[in-house]
Amino acid sequence: MSISQAFLGLLEAHPRHGYDLKRAYDERFGADRPLAYGQVYATLSRLLKHGLVIVDGVEPGEGPDRKRYAITPAGIADVERWLGQPEKPEPYLQSTLYTKVILALLTGRPAAEILDTQRSEHLRLMRELTRRKAAGDLADQLVCDHALFHLEADLRWLELTAARLDELAGTVRS
């Protein structure tokens, strides 16, 4: 996800200080990976440089002055353009897991164990997400559903690959 576009979208509702913007981002999008403050201010600096935000006010704080940022008309147009563009579907054909399976087969290591270990990890994460989904609000449920659907697709691939390991081993070693 583009942090810049997320910031612009959050600023479109109303001007915010960097700290408030970080908190809003983390609450909505960063539950699993909150932003570092350095990343927040570096992103705001780039948006300011490109004319997508302005400093709407400066207030004294306990440390440095607190700047309040507001989106510009160019920023609104940028968010509008970004929201209207579909994301490119990624086929994941050269995923790390695929690479591990092929390398295991090439080096005579047990590829089935790699698949079994990965299956166990996927199932563990699916249980965790299912618990989180049950306790979460609608936004959290939708995030968990998205992740669960991807994990289910990965599990189908793991099962299919496990069923075809002998055939795959024959093609890799030739």
C-alpha positions in Angstrom: 0.0 0.0 0.0 1.2 3.5 -0.7 1.7 5.4 2.6 1.7 8.7 0.7 -1.8 8.1 -0.7 -3.1 6.8 2.6 -1.8 10.0 4.3 -3.5 12.1 1.6 -6.7 10.3 2.1 -6.6 10.7 5.9 -5.8 14.4 5.5 -8.7 14.9 3.1 -11.1 14.5 6.1 -9.3 17.3 8.0 -5.9 18.7 8.7 -3.7 16.8 11.2 -0.4 16.9 13.0 2.1 14.3 12.1 1.6 12.5 15.4 -2.2 12.4 14.8 -1.7 11.2 11.2 0.6 8.3 12.4 -2.0 7.3 15.0 -4.9 7.4 12.5 -2.8 5.4 10.0 -1.7 2.8 12.6 -5.3 2.4 13.8 -6.7 1.9 10.3 -3.9 0.2 8.4 -0.9 -0.5 10.6 -2.2 -2.9 13.3 0.4 -5.5 12.4 3.2 -3.0 11.4 2.9 0.5 12.8 4.8 3.3 11.1 8.0 4.7 12.5 7.9 8.4 13.3 10.8 9.0 10.9 8.8 7.4 8.1 5.8 9.7 8.9 7.8 12.9 8.7 9.9 11.8 5.7 6.6 11.0 3.8 5.1 14.4 4.9 8.3 16.1 3.7 8.0 14.5 0.3 4.3 15.4 0.0 5.1 19.0 1.0 7.9 19.1 -1.6 5.5 17.9 -4.3 2.8 20.4 -3.4 0.3 17.7 -2.3 0.1 19.0 1.3 0.8 22.4 3.0 1.6 23.4 6.5 -1.8 24.6 7.7 -0.5 25.9 11.0 2.3 25.7 13.6 1.7 25.4 17.3 4.2 25.3 20.1 4.8 21.9 21.6 6.8 20.5 24.5 9.6 19.9 22.0 9.8 21.3 18.5 6.8 23.2 17.1 3.9 21.0 16.0 3.0 21.5 12.3 -0.5 20.8 11.2 -0.7 19.5 7.6 -3.6 20.0 5.1 -4.2 18.4 1.7 -4.0 20.7 -1.4 -6.2 20.5 -4.4 -3.3 18.7 -6.2 -3.3 16.2 -3.3 -7.0 15.6 -3.6 -6.5 15.0 -7.4 -3.7 12.6 -6.6 -5.8 10.6 -4.2 -8.7 10.6 -6.7 -6.4 9.3 -9.5 -4.9 6.6 -7.2 -8.3 5.4 -6.0 -9.5 5.1 -9.5 -6.6 2.9 -10.7 -6.9 -0.8 -10.3 -4.0 -2.6 -8.6 -2.1 -5.0 -10.8 -2.9 -8.6 -9.9 0.3 -10.4 -9.0 0.6 -14.1 -10.0 3.3 -14.9 -7.4 4.9 -17.4 -9.9 8.4 -17.0 -8.5 7.5 -16.9 -4.8 10.0 -17.7 -2.1 8.2 -20.9 -1.3 8.4 -22.1 -4.9 12.1 -21.4 -4.9 12.6 -23.4 -1.7 10.8 -26.4 -3.1 12.8 -26.3 -6.4 16.1 -25.9 -4.5 15.2 -28.7 -2.2 14.6 -31.0 -5.1 17.8 -29.9 -6.9 19.9 -30.5 -3.8 18.3 -33.8 -2.8 16.7 -32.3 0.3 13.2 -33.4 1.4 10.8 -31.0 -0.3 7.8 -32.6 1.3 9.1 -31.5 4.7 9.3 -27.9 3.5 5.7 -28.1 2.3 4.6 -29.8 5.6 6.4 -27.1 7.7 4.8 -24.4 5.6 1.4 -25.9 5.9 1.7 -26.0 9.7 2.7 -22.4 9.7 -0.2 -21.4 7.4 -2.7 -23.3 9.7 -1.2 -21.6 12.8 -1.6 -18.2 11.3 -5.2 -19.0 10.0 -6.2 -20.0 13.6 -4.7 -16.7 14.9 -6.5 -14.7 12.3 -9.8 -16.5 12.9 -9.5 -15.6 16.6 -8.7 -12.0 15.7 -11.6 -11.8 13.3 -14.1 -13.1 15.9 -13.0 -10.4 18.4 -12.6 -7.6 15.9 -14.8 -4.9 14.5 -16.0 -4.9 10.8 -12.7 -3.3 9.5 -10.6 -5.9 11.4 -12.9 -8.7 10.1 -12.4 -7.6 6.5 -8.6 -7.4 6.9 -8.6 -10.9 8.4 -10.9 -12.3 5.7 -8.5 -10.9 3.0 -5.6 -12.6 4.7 -7.5 -15.8 5.3 -8.5 -16.1 1.6 -4.9 -15.7 0.5 -3.7 -18.3 3.0 -6.4 -20.7 1.8 -5.2 -20.2 -1.8 -1.6 -20.9 -0.6 -2.8 -24.1 1.2 -4.4 -25.3 -2.0 -1.1 -24.7 -3.8 0.8 -26.5 -1.0 -1.5 -29.6 -1.4 -1.3 -29.6 -5.2 2.5 -29.2 -5.1 2.8 -32.0 -2.5 0.7 -34.3 -4.8 3.0 -33.5 -7.7 6.4 -33.6 -6.0 7.5 -36.8 -7.7 6.6 -35.5 -11.1 8.2 -32.1 -10.3 11.4 -33.8 -9.1 11.6 -35.6 -12.5 11.4 -32.3 -14.4 13.8 -30.4 -12.2 16.5 -33.0 -12.3 16.4 -33.5 -16.1 
